[in-house]
């Protein structure tokens, strides 16, 4: 089995190359008795749906914020042009 070296605030940790996690997870596996149970796929899909829902709202808020910012910049440019 091959390993890679991952680093975190507590130091270096050898992590199996075929795993996607980093040093903190490997340290937890090493230090704590973690079972082999996996989360049911229905739970994973449920969390994915929950995470997916707020995205359109955050995009909408960002668009409104950006448009307000652009309007303020336009006013500022007009003021600067009038002054000079």
Buried (B, 14 or more C-beta within 10 A) or exposed (E): EEEEEBEEEEEEBEBEEEEEEBBEBBBEBEEEEEEEEEEEEEEEEEEEEEEEEEEEEEEEEEEEEEEEEEEEEEEEEEEEEEEE
